[in-house]
Amino acid sequence: MMTLETPPESQIDWPPLPTPAGALFAILADLGISYVLYHHRPVFTVEESLDIERGMPGAHCRNLFVRDKKGAMFLVVARNETAIDLKKLADMLSCGRLSFGSPDRLWAYLGVRPGSVCPFAIVNDRARQVRIVLDRSMMDYETVNYHPMENHMTIGLSPRDLLTYIRHADHEPQILDLTPAAPDESEN
């Protein structure tokens, strides 16, 4: 029996990003948004990023690109510590059962590669087909940290500036308390 494995991220021949990090930095500068930029090795998961985050103040966040069976798409941006059960999240968002969007769908709608999903990618959703949802607890921090379209860098900025950017991208974020979406104790 032969099994096919997905090639490592570095071996996939991706097209150029529609909004590379440099273009993002130019947008932030045009909006008067200040940020701190950190360079590091590429990271693809929250676990991989734990050691690089130690020297970065603020909330460290993850991004879930999900969709329901009817095709409604969501970019959920939450603190790493915010536990989320997708069934409960679907109830909170008043949508059908959620599943993770495929790499092809991620590329088509947000213009980023797996491992580099970030709220800044909403700028590539010009047709406004992706709803962006922000974790309320994340927004209480002085600084929030995300990859700037590429997973070998992280930028820290204020939640207020994040909102300015998202609105500049012609999206209105939904800020939700995601604690009701936590898995039940028996599921841990």
Secondary structure, 3 states (H helix, E strand, C coil): CCCCCCCCHHHCCCCCCCCCHHHHHHHHHHCCCCCEEEECCCCCCHHHHHHHHCCCCCEEEEEEEEEECCCCEEEEEEECCCCCCHHHHHHHHCCCCEEECCHHHHHHHHCCCCCCCCHHHHHHCCCCCEEEEEECCHHHCCCEEECCCCCCEEEEECHHHHHHHHHHCCCCCEEECCHHHCCCHHHC
